[in-house]
Amino acid sequence: MPQFRIAEAARLLGVSDDTVRRWVDAGTLPVQTDASNRKVVDGAALAEFARRNANAAPDPSGVGRSARNRFVGLVTEVITDKVMAQVEMQCGPHRVVSLMSSEAARELGLAPGVLAVAVIKSTNVVVETPGGIS
């Protein structure tokens, strides 16, 4: 499961590091320690927190495409069957739902807590994961 350091969680939530630390100290946002003894937030816990408290995050993908509607967020739920997957994301204050093949969802590694970008063009929603971030 992905884990995010305090500064990464702050960027995704659109707040300062100090705000995230206050939420951690208040017990609002649970943290763990990683192998280097740094505080990290579990991706699934961060996704649930983002769903409840939403602010926009900058697009980390660096992808230059014609689609202007790009929403950075955390995957909050993935429902799959043999052929199709329903992927729900919390992108700031926006809930975005995409339907795609189960194969695509697996190849992208989509699961609650994974950072992804919803690209909306016309009536289609394409979900991408930024390179180098898991």
N, C-alpha and C positions, 0 to 999 in steps of 0.2 A: 504494500500500500504506500502511495506517495506520502512524503512528509515535507512540510514547509517550515523554514526558519521564520523567526518573528518578522524580520524585514520583508520576506517574500509574502507572508500572510498579510502584512500591512498593505503592501502594494496591491494585492488582489482585492482587498476589501476597500481600498481607496482611503485609508486612514494612516496616521503616523505610527511609527514603531511604539512610541510611548502609549498610544491608545490601546494597541494590542496588548502591551504589557499590563496596562490597567485592567483590561478584560481578563487576562490570565490571573492576575493577583486577586481579582474579585471572584474568580471561579466561574466566570461566564463562558470562557473559552478554555477547554482542557489542553494541557501540554504534556509532553513526554520529554525525555532526554535522549539524544542520539549517542552513537558510539564515541563521539568527541565530547560528550557531556554538555552539549548545547541544547537549549530548549527548542523543541520542534512541535508543530501542530499536525496531528494526523489529518490526512487529506479528506477523509470522510467526515470527520468532525468539523473541519473548516467548511466543507460544502454545506453541511446542515446549518452552520452558523451564518454562512453567506445567504442562504435561503431566507433566514429570519431577518437579517440586517443587510440591506443591499446598497452598494455604491459602485459606480463604474470603475473599471480597471483599464490601464493602457494595454494596447495590443502588443504582446511580446514576440509575435511571430516574425515580424520584419518582412512579411510576404507582401509584395506589391502586385496587386491584382486590380481588375476593373470593378470588382464588387466593393461598393462603398460601405455597405452595412455589415460590419464585423463586430461581433460581440464577444469579448473575452469573459470567460467564466469558469465555473467548476461544474463538473458533471455531478448531478445529485441523485440520478436514478437511471438504471439501464434494465429494460425488460426485453428478454429475447425469447424467441421460439426457434424452430428449426430453420426458418428462412429469413424472418424480419426481426429488427430490433427497434425499440422505442427508446430514444436517448433524451433525457431531460437535463437541462442545464440552468443554473442560476447565474445570469450575466448582469451584475449590478442589480438594479431593481427589476430586471426583466427575466421572466421564466421563458425559456425557449425549448421547444420540443421538436425533435427531428426523427423521421422514420428512415431507416437505412437497412441494408442487408445485415444479417447477423455476422456474416463473414467480415464485412467492413468494420463493424463495431469491435470484433475480436482483434483484427489487424491493427486498429488504432489504439487498442488497449484501454478502451473506454470502460470506466468503472467509477462509482462514487468517489469523489475527491480528486479526480484527474483534471488537470488544467487543460482547457480546450478553447478553440475559437469557433463560434458559430458564424458562418458566412451566409448571408441572406441575399439572394439574387432572384428577383421576380417572385415566384411562388415556391422556389426550392431553397432548402436550408442545407448547407454543407458544413459538416463539423470537421475541424482540423485540429491536430495537436502540434504545438510549436516544437521545432527541432531542438534537441538538447535538453528539454524539460520533460521529466516523467513523473 
